[in-house]
Amino acid sequence: MQETRCPFLITIIYSWGFSFYFLTYIFLDKDDRTGAAANGDNIYIFRPDLIKRVMFFALIYQGTSDFKSVQGRILFKISNGEEVFLELDNPDSNRRFCAAAMIKTVRSQIVISKEEKYFADHEEASKNYRFGIKWTAGSK
């Protein structure tokens, strides 16, 4: 997937049931904003070798004041059985958005890297990583 395509569009199309038309897709099984789900949020990436990069992020919103109280962590389970565990252990209490991890394809290899970079919001992170997304206010 080239970066000129919007991954959010792929997610929307998937929710309509058209995912089998694509060679690759990203699927989020739920959006647990309470922390009540026993197994958290799970993201499945079909054919990650075709994706240039994917950012995993966390956002502080209603219900918690900062990243220190959240004790954020990510567990990557790779199809070969390997596991990669990352903790957000340097929280910035003044910033609400955390670019936590990145998956990249580098010379045909899938690379998982811890980012843990904190930003004021989505737009600032997008500019930093040069995603080219134009952000506008919205609600869920």
N, C-alpha and C positions, 0 to 999 in steps of 0.2 A: 504494500500500500504506500503510495507516495504521499508526502506530507501536504500536498495541495488538496487532498481529499479530507473532508471533515470527519473524524471518527464518531462524532455525535450523530451524524447522519446515518452512518452504518448501524449504530445502536438503535436508532428510531426505525430504520427499515427492518432490522432484525425483529423488533417487537411486533411488526406487522406480519411476520412469518415468511419473509423473503430471503432469509439468511443463506439458503442453499444456492442462491445465484452468485454468491461471492466466494472467492477463493479463501478469504480470511475474514474473521470477524472477532469482535470482543463482546462478551456477554457478562453482565452483572446480574447475579441471581436475586439480589434484594438490595434495598437501601436502608440498612438498620442505623437509624440516627440516635437510637437510645442506648445501644450497647447491650441490649437484652438478648440478642440472638446468640445462642450457644456457640455457633461456629462462625460468627461474624459475617461480613460481606465476602462473597466469593466472586472473583473475576476469572472467567475462562477465556483464553486466547487460542483460537483455532488457527493454526499455521503461523506462529509467531515469526518464523523465518522470512515471511513475506512483509513484515511490518518494519519500518525503519526505526521508529521509537515510540514508546508508550510511557507517559508519566503517570505515576501513582501519587495522588495528593490527598491531603487531609485539610479540612476547613473547620475552624471554630465558629460556632453559631449559637443559637439559643440553647440554654441548658448547662453550659460550662463557660468558665471565664478565660481559660488559657490552656496551652498545651502541657504545662507542668502537671495539671490535675488529671489529664487524660491517659498518660503513660502509653502513648501510641506505639504500635508494633505491627509489623507485616511479616507474614509467613508465606513464602513462595514455595509451592509444591510443583516440581517439574515432572513431566510425564515419565522420565526415566527413574523416578523414585527419590531423586536428590531433593533436599530441602534447604532453603536459604532463609534465615531469620534476621530481620532488621528491627532495631529499636530506635525510636526517636528520643535520644538521650541528651540532646542539647537544645531544649525548647527555648524559644524567644517569646516571652510573655507579652510583648508589645505588637506582635504580628499574628494575624488570624489565618493565614494560608501557608501551608507547608508542602513544598515539592519534596515528597518523601523518598521516592525511588524512581529509577528509570530502567526500562528494558530497551536495549538497542540491538540491532543486528550489525555486527562489525565483521567484515570479511567472512560472511556466511556463518558466523557464530553468534549465538544469543548471549548477550552480556547483561547481567543484572547489577546495577550499581546503586549504592545508597547515596542520596542527594542531601537530604535534610537541610534544605535551604528555605528560609522563612521570608514571606512577602506580606505586604499589606492586603493584597487581594489577588483575584484571578488575573486581572489585567496586567499587573506588575510582573507576575510570574510568566505570563504569556510573552511579554516583551523581552524578558530576560532570556527565555529559551527560544525566542524567535519563532513561535508557533503561528503568528499571523492571524490570530482569532480576534474579531472585534466583539467586545463584550458590552452587553446592555443589561440593565436591571431587569429582573424577572422574579417570579415566585413559583413555588411548586404546588 
